[in-house]
Amino acid sequence: MTAAPGRRANPESPARSVESARPALPSLTGARWWAAFAVFLLHALVFLPVYPFQKSELFRHIHQVMPMQLGAAGVTFFFVLSGFIIYWSFRPGNSVPRFYWRRVLKIYPTHLVATAAFILIASVPLSRLVVWAPNVLLIHTWVPKWSTVGGLNVPSWSLGAEMLFYLSFPLALPLVRRIRGDRVLWVLAGLLVLILAPHTAYYLWVPGPKGIENAFAPRLVPGDASPFFELHASPAWFAQPDIPVAPSYWLSYTFPASRLPEFFLGVLAARLVLEGRWRNTRLTWPLLALAIAFAATWVVPVNYKMSALLLAPMTAVVATLAARDLAGIRGLNSSPRMVWFGNISFAFYLIQFPVMVLITRLFIGGRQFGLLGWLGFAGLSLVVATAAAAAIYRWVDEPLMRRFSGRRATRPPVAPREPVDRVTTVVGP
């Protein structure tokens, strides 16, 4: 194990013992569920077309309490965590081709299962390649059109950014390792400041929303009867040749290159923890800072509320959770049950929208419901999506990783001293 969180490792040979056997980080695995659940709450509010509830004043007030930045905060956590775990698990001498292979093997099978489910449930016209092919290949977020970015299984947009993260990591790793240990924190702080520059440029000079109101809300259709399809899953959506997106919104939220620095915040945070330079093991202050930053998102433009304000405290939360695991501090997130939820969170994140589309077609469309109806369908979506995610993890993800990843599978981590390899197989939003 490395130096304890309160002791600094030798900067000339950081964390030598950890390089050979890095311990597991179950708290980070368990915390993944809360990030995925935050995304689910927002999507259940927006993507379950329960009428007339979604057209009511009550809905407007609820959406103010659970705004778009709630789901965006979960994605920000995933991006920072991804960088942390990737650096944590990539040790000197690891094969770069095998690294790429493992990342593809971890991402694509679950993505393809969720995509196939969505295509079947939403009756997506396969004759229109532009609708589904970019999404299947995870290149759709590079195109500033809603018909492409949001043209299929909407949550999968984040995987386009993840693929860029994985591609760039081995290329940038030599530069990361050349940073002197006593300067890593300064580089991390500089990166946080640097992130504000493009978001400010998007706000000042790129067309798009300039106000502080939510830009992500239900797309409503006429009438008080609930539709059989939320608009992002409707035949009318897939039939349109083009749906423009506000350029500044696309650049600040879904454009992969704009999210790349968030990944490297996690990489640098992993170095701090590995070298014993992150000493804090108390979550109180990082969580308080995160709460304050989240509250501030209500009063800033869209370009800043989606991730920029949350990055510093989110990075602190990730580093502190890891430091707690290294110090042997057990908490809710490191319990076996939460680790299990964390393990299925990637599949849950991807399958939730297809499940909502299915429940809309079977039970919501053509009827009218109020708040209690929405709560019931949100609860049903949560149960069905969790069960589907568990099945995908059990019968798709685990068997494929065990058979083709090149590493022997181990049991899910239940204590900080188990090998880190099992944790590294659950990276992804």
For each residue, the residues with C-beta under 8 A, 3 or more apart:
1: 4 17 18 23 326
2: 9 14 15 17 18 273 274 275 276 326
3: 7 8 9 15 275 276
4: 1 7 276 326 327
5: 273 276 278 279 280 281 323 326 327
6: 279
7: 3 4 276
8: 3 11 275 276 277
9: 2 3 13 14 15 181 274 275 276 277
10: 13 14
11: 8 14 180 181 182 275
12:
13: 9 10 16
14: 2 9 10 11 181 271 274 275
15: 2 3 9 18 19 274 275 276
16: 13 19 20
17: 1 2 20 21
18: 1 2 15 21 22 23 274
19: 15 16 22 91 92
20: 16 17
21: 17 18 419
22: 18 19 88 89 91 274 419 420
23: 1 18 325 326 416 417 418 419 420
24: 325 413 415 416 417 418 419 420 422 423
25: 28 29 85 88 321 322 325 413 416 420 423
26: 29 30 325 333 334 338 339 413 414 415 416 423
27: 30 31 321 322 324 325 331 333 334
28: 25 31 32 81 84 85 318 321 322 325 333 342 423
29: 25 26 32 333 338 339 342 343 412 413 423 426
30: 26 27 33 332 333 334 335 338 339 341 342
31: 27 28 34 35 77 81 317 321 333 338 342
32: 28 29 35 36 77 78 81 341 342 345 346 426
33: 30 36 37 338 341 342 345 348
34: 31 37 38 74 333
35: 31 32 38 39 73 74 75 77 78 81 345
36: 32 33 39 40 74 345 346 348 349
37: 33 34 40 41 74
38: 34 35 41 42 70 71 73 74
39: 35 36 42 43 71 74 75 155 349 352
40: 36 37 43 44 348 349 352 381 382 385
41: 37 38 44 45 66 70 71
42: 38 39 45 46 66 67 68 70 71 216
43: 39 40 46 47 71 154 155 352 353 356
44: 40 41 47 48 356 374 377 378 381 382
45: 41 42 48 59 62 63 66 374 378
46: 42 43 216 217 218
47: 43 44 154 218 230 232 353 356 357
48: 44 45 230 356 359 360 364 374 377 378 381
49: 54 218 221 226 227 229 230 231 360 364
50: 53 54 226 364 369 373 374 377
51: 54 55 223 224 225 226 227 368 369
52: 55 56 224 368 370
53: 50 56 58 59 369 370 371 373 374
54: 49 50 51 59 218 220 374
55: 51 52 59 220 224
56: 52 53 59 60 370
57: 60 61
58: 53 61 62 371
59: 45 53 54 55 56 62 63
60: 56 57 63 64
61: 57 58 64 65
62: 45 58 59 65 66
63: 45 59 60 66 67 214 217
64: 60 61 67
65: 61 62
66: 41 42 45 62 63 70
67: 42 63 64 70 214 297 298
68: 42 71 72 214 215 216 217 305 306
69: 72 73 294 297 305 306 310
70: 38 41 42 66 67 73 74
71: 38 39 41 42 43 68 74 75
72: 68 69 75 76 253 305 306 307 310
73: 35 38 69 70 76 77 294 310 314
74: 34 35 36 37 38 39 70 71 77 78
75: 35 39 71 72 78 79 158 307 429
76: 72 73 79 80 262 306 307 310 311 314
77: 31 32 35 73 74 80 81 314 317 318
78: 32 35 74 75 81 82 158 428 429
79: 75 76 82 83 158 161 162 165 259 262 263 266 307 429
80: 76 77 83 84 262 263 265 266 269 311 314 315 318
81: 28 31 32 35 77 78 84 85 266 318 427
82: 78 79 85 86 162 165 263 266 427 428 429
83: 79 80 86 87 165 169 262 263 264 265 266 267 268 269 270
84: 28 80 81 87 88 266 267 269 270 273 318 319 322
85: 25 28 81 82 88 89 266 270 423 424 427
86: 82 83 89 90 165 166 169 263 266 267 424 427
87: 83 84 90 169 173 176 266 267 270 271
88: 22 25 84 85 270 274 322 420 424
89: 22 85 86 420 421 423 424
90: 86 87 94 99 169 170 173
91: 19 22 94
92: 19
93:
94: 90 91 98 99
95: 98 99
96: 99 100 170
97: 100 101
98: 94 95 101 102 406
99: 90 94 95 96 102 103 166 169 170
100: 96 97 103 104 166 167 170
101: 97 98 104 105 405 406
102: 98 99 105 106 401 405 406 425
103: 99 100 106 107 163 166 427
104: 100 101 107 108
105: 101 102 108 109 400 401 404 405
106: 102 103 110 397 401 405 425 427 428
107: 103 104 110 111 138 159 162 163 428
108: 104 105 111 112
109: 105 112 113 396 397 400
110: 106 107 113 114 346 347 350 392 393 396 397 428
111: 107 108 114 115 138 156 159 350
112: 108 109 115 116 136
113: 109 110 116 117 347 350 351 392 396
114: 110 111 117 118 153 156 347 350 351 354 392
115: 111 112 118 119 132 135 136 152 153 156
116: 112 113 119 120
117: 113 114 120 121 351 354
118: 114 115 121 122 124 152 153 233 353 354 357
119: 115 116 122 124 126 132 152
120: 116 117 123
121: 117 118 233 354 357 358 361
122: 118 119 229 233 234 238 354 357
123: 120 235
124: 118 119 131 132 152 238
125: 128 131 235 238 239
126: 119 132
127:
128: 125 131 132 238
129: 132 133
130: 133 134 147 148 151
131: 124 125 128 135 147 151 152 238
132: 115 119 124 126 128 129 135 136 151 152
133: 129 130 136 137
134: 130 137 139 140 143 148 151
135: 115 131 132 138 140 148 151 152 153 156
136: 112 115 132 133 152
137: 133 134 140
138: 107 111 135 141 156 159 160 163
139: 134 142 143 160
140: 134 135 137 143 148 149 151 152 156 157 160
141: 138 149 157 160 161 254 255 256
142: 139 160 255 256
143: 134 139 140 148 149
144: 149 245 247 250 251 255
145: 148 149 242 243 244 245
146: 149 150 151 243 244 245
147: 130 131 150 151 237 240 241 242 243
148: 130 134 135 140 143 145 151
149: 140 141 143 144 145 146 157 245 250 254
150: 146 147 154 157 232 243
151: 130 131 132 134 135 140 146 147 148 237 238
152: 115 118 119 124 131 132 135 136 140 156
153: 114 115 118 135 156 350 353 354
154: 43 47 150 157 232 353
155: 39 43 158 349 350 352 353 429
156: 111 114 115 135 138 140 152 153 159 160 350
157: 140 141 149 150 154 160 161 254
158: 75 78 79 155 161 162 429
159: 107 111 138 156 162 163 428 429
160: 138 139 140 141 142 156 157 163 164 254 256
161: 79 141 157 158 164 165 254 256 259 260 263
162: 79 82 107 158 159 165 166 428 429
163: 103 107 138 159 160 166 167 256
164: 160 161 167 168 256 257 259 260
165: 79 82 83 86 161 162 168 169 260 263
166: 86 99 100 103 162 163 169
167: 100 163 164 171
168: 164 165 171 172 260 263
169: 83 86 87 90 99 165 166 172 173 263 267
170: 90 96 99 100 173
171: 167 168
172: 168 169 175 176 264
173: 87 90 169 170 176 177
174: 177 178
175: 172 178 179
176: 87 172 173 179 264 267 268 271
177: 173 174
178: 174 175
179: 175 176 183 184 187 268 271
180: 11 183 184
181: 9 11 14 184 271 275 277
182: 11
183: 179 180 186 187
184: 179 180 181 187 188 268 271 272 275 277
185: 188 189 272 277
186: 183 189 190
187: 179 183 184 190 191 268
188: 184 185 191 192 265 268 269 272 315
189: 185 186 192 193
190: 186 187 193 194
191: 187 188 194 195 261 264 265 268
192: 188 189 195 196 265 311 312 315
193: 189 190 196 197
194: 190 191 197 261
195: 191 192 198 199 261 262 308 311
196: 192 193 199 200 304 308
197: 193 194 200 201
198: 195 201 202 251 252 258
199: 195 196 202 203 252 258 303 304 308
200: 196 197 203 204 303
201: 197 198 204 205 206
202: 198 199 205 206 208 247 248 251 252 303
203: 199 200 206 210 248 252 301 303 304
204: 200 201
205: 201 202
206: 201 202 203 247 248 251
207: 246 247 248
208: 202 246 247 248 249 250 251 302 303
209: 213 215 246 248 249 301 302
210: 203 301
211: 301 302
212: 298 299 300 301 302 305
213: 209
214: 63 67 68 217
215: 68 209 246 249 302
216: 42 46 68
217: 46 63 68 214
218: 46 47 49 54 230
219: 230 231 232
220: 54 55
221: 49 227 231
222:
223: 51 227
224: 51 52 55 368
225: 51 366 367 368
226: 49 50 51 360 364 365 366 367 368 369
227: 49 51 221 223 230 231 234 360 365
228: 360 361 364 365 366
229: 49 122 233 234 235 357 360 361 365
230: 47 48 49 218 219 227 233 234 356 357 360
231: 49 219 221 227 234 236 237
232: 47 150 154 219 237
233: 118 121 122 229 230 237 353 357 360
234: 122 227 229 230 231 237 238
235: 123 125 229 238 239
236: 231 239 240
237: 147 151 231 232 233 234 240 243
238: 122 124 125 128 131 151 234 235
239: 125 235 236
240: 147 236 237 243
241: 147
242: 145 147
243: 145 146 147 150 237 240
244: 145 146
245: 144 145 146 149 249 250
246: 207 208 209 215 249 250
247: 144 202 206 207 208 250 251
248: 202 203 206 207 208 209 251 252 302 303
249: 208 209 215 245 246 252 253 254 302 303
250: 144 149 208 245 246 247 253 254 255
251: 144 198 202 206 208 247 248 255 258
252: 198 199 202 203 248 249 255 258 302 303 306 307 308
253: 72 249 250 258 302 306 307
254: 141 149 157 160 161 249 250
255: 141 142 144 250 251 252 258 259
256: 141 142 160 161 163 164 259 260
257: 164 260
258: 198 199 251 252 253 255
259: 79 161 164 255 256 262 263 307
260: 161 164 165 168 256 257 263 264
261: 191 194 195 264 265
262: 76 79 80 83 195 259 265 266 307 311
263: 79 80 82 83 86 161 165 168 169 259 260 266 267
264: 83 172 176 191 260 261 267 268
265: 80 83 188 191 192 261 262 268 269 311 315
266: 79 80 81 82 83 84 85 86 87 262 263 269 270 315 318
267: 83 84 86 87 169 176 263 264 270 271
268: 83 176 179 184 187 188 191 264 265 271 272
269: 80 83 84 188 265 266 272 273 278 315 318 319 322
270: 83 84 85 87 88 266 267 273 274 322
271: 14 87 176 179 181 184 267 268 274 275 277
272: 184 185 188 268 269 275 277 278 319
273: 2 5 84 269 270 276 277 278 319 322 323 326
274: 2 9 14 15 18 22 88 270 271
275: 2 3 8 9 11 14 15 181 184 271 272
276: 2 3 4 5 7 8 9 15 273 279
277: 8 9 181 184 185 271 272 273
278: 5 269 272 273 319 320 322 323
279: 5 6 276 323
280: 5 285 286 316 319 320 323
281: 5 320 323 324 327 329
282: 285 320
283: 286 287 317 320 321 324 331
284: 287 288
285: 280 282 288 289 316
286: 280 283 289 290 313 316 317 320
287: 283 284 290 291 313 317
288: 284 285 291 292
289: 285 286 292 293 312 313 316
290: 286 287 293 294 310 313 314 316 317
291: 287 288 294 295
292: 288 289 295 296 313
293: 289 290 296 297 309 310 312 313
294: 69 73 290 291 297 309 310
295: 291 292 298
296: 292 293 299 300 309
297: 67 69 293 294 300 304 305 309 310
298: 67 212 295 305
299: 212 296
300: 212 296 297 304 305 309
301: 203 209 210 211 212 304 305
302: 208 209 211 212 215 248 249 252 253 305 306
303: 199 200 202 203 208 248 249 252 306 308
304: 196 199 203 297 300 301 308 309
305: 68 69 72 212 297 298 300 301 302 308 309
306: 68 69 72 76 252 253 302 303
307: 72 75 76 79 252 253 259 262 310 311
308: 195 196 199 252 303 304 305 311
309: 293 294 296 297 300 304 305
310: 69 72 73 76 290 293 294 297 307 313 314
311: 76 80 192 195 262 265 307 308 314 315
312: 192 289 293 315 316
313: 286 287 289 290 292 293 310 316 317
314: 73 76 77 80 290 310 311 317 318
315: 80 188 192 265 266 269 311 312 318 319
316: 280 285 286 289 290 312 313 319 320
317: 31 77 283 286 287 290 313 314 320 321
318: 28 77 80 81 84 266 269 314 315 321 322
319: 84 269 272 273 278 280 315 316 322 323
320: 278 280 281 282 283 286 316 317 323 324
321: 25 27 28 31 283 317 318 324 325 333
322: 25 27 28 84 88 269 270 273 278 318 319 325 326
323: 5 273 278 279 280 281 319 320 326 327
324: 27 281 283 320 321 327 329 331 334
325: 23 24 25 26 27 28 321 322 328 329 334 416
326: 1 2 4 5 23 273 322 323 416
327: 4 5 281 323 324
328: 325 416
329: 281 324 325
330: 334 335
331: 27 283 324 334 335
332: 30 335 338
333: 26 27 28 29 30 31 34 321 338 342
334: 26 27 30 324 325 330 331 338 339 414 415 416
335: 30 330 331 332 338 339
336: 339 340 412 414
337: 340 341
338: 26 29 30 31 33 332 333 334 335 341 342
339: 26 29 30 334 335 336 342 343 412 413 414
340: 336 337 343 344 412
341: 30 32 33 337 338 344 345
342: 28 29 30 31 32 33 333 338 339 345 426
343: 29 339 340 393 412 426
344: 340 341 347 348 386 389 390 392 393
345: 32 33 35 36 341 342 348 349 389 426
346: 32 36 110 349 350 393 397 426 428 429
347: 110 113 114 344 350 351 388 389 390 392 393 396 397
348: 33 36 40 344 345 351 352 385 386 388 389
349: 36 39 40 155 345 346 352 429
350: 110 111 113 114 153 155 156 346 347 353
351: 113 114 117 347 348 354 355 385 388 389 392
352: 39 40 43 155 348 349 355 356 381 385
353: 43 47 118 153 154 155 233 350 356 357
354: 114 117 118 121 122 153 351 357 358
355: 351 352 358 359 381 384 385 388
356: 43 44 47 48 230 352 353 359 360 381 385
357: 47 118 121 122 229 230 233 353 354 360 361
358: 121 354 355 361 362 384
359: 48 355 356 362 363 364 377 380 381 384
360: 48 49 226 227 228 229 230 233 356 357 363 364 365
361: 121 228 229 357 358 364 365
362: 358 359 365
363: 359 360 367 377 380
364: 48 49 50 226 228 359 360 361 367 369 377
365: 226 227 228 229 360 361 362
366: 225 226 228
367: 225 226 363 364
368: 51 52 224 225 226
369: 50 51 53 226 364 372 373 374 377
370: 52 53 56 373 374
371: 53 58 374 375
372: 369 375 376
373: 50 53 369 370 376 377
374: 44 45 48 50 53 54 369 370 371 377 378
375: 371 372 378 379
376: 372 373 379 380
377: 44 48 50 359 363 364 369 373 374 380 381
378: 44 45 48 374 375 381 382
379: 375 376 382 383
380: 359 363 376 377 383 384
381: 40 44 48 352 355 356 359 377 378 384 385
382: 40 44 378 379 385 386
383: 379 380 386 387
384: 355 358 359 380 381 387 388
385: 40 348 351 352 355 356 381 382 388 389
386: 344 348 382 383 389 390
387: 383 384 390 391
388: 347 348 351 355 384 385 391 392
389: 344 345 347 348 351 385 386 392 393
390: 344 347 386 387 393 394
391: 387 388 394 395
392: 110 113 114 344 347 351 388 389 395 396 397
393: 110 343 344 346 347 389 390 396 397 398
394: 390 391 397 398
395: 391 392 398 399
396: 109 110 113 347 392 393 399 400
397: 106 109 110 346 347 392 393 394 400 401 425
398: 393 394 395 401 402 409
399: 395 396 402 403
400: 105 109 396 397 403 404 405
401: 102 105 106 397 398 404 405 407 409 425
402: 398 399 405 408 409
403: 399 400
404: 105 400 401
405: 101 102 105 106 400 401 402 425
406: 98 101 102
407: 401 421
408: 402
409: 398 401 402 422
410: 418 419 421 422
411: 414 418 422
412: 29 336 339 340 343 422
413: 24 25 26 29 339 416 418 419 422 423
414: 26 334 336 339 411 418
415: 24 26 334 418
416: 23 24 25 26 325 326 328 334 413
417: 23 24
418: 23 24 410 411 413 414 415 422
419: 21 22 23 24 410 413 422
420: 22 23 24 25 88 89 423 424
421: 89 407 410 424 425
422: 24 409 410 411 412 413 418 419 425 426
423: 24 25 26 28 29 85 89 413 420 426
424: 85 86 88 89 420 421 427
425: 102 106 397 401 405 421 422
426: 29 32 342 343 345 346 422 423
427: 81 82 85 86 103 106 424
428: 78 82 106 107 110 159 162 346
429: 75 78 79 82 155 158 159 162 346 349
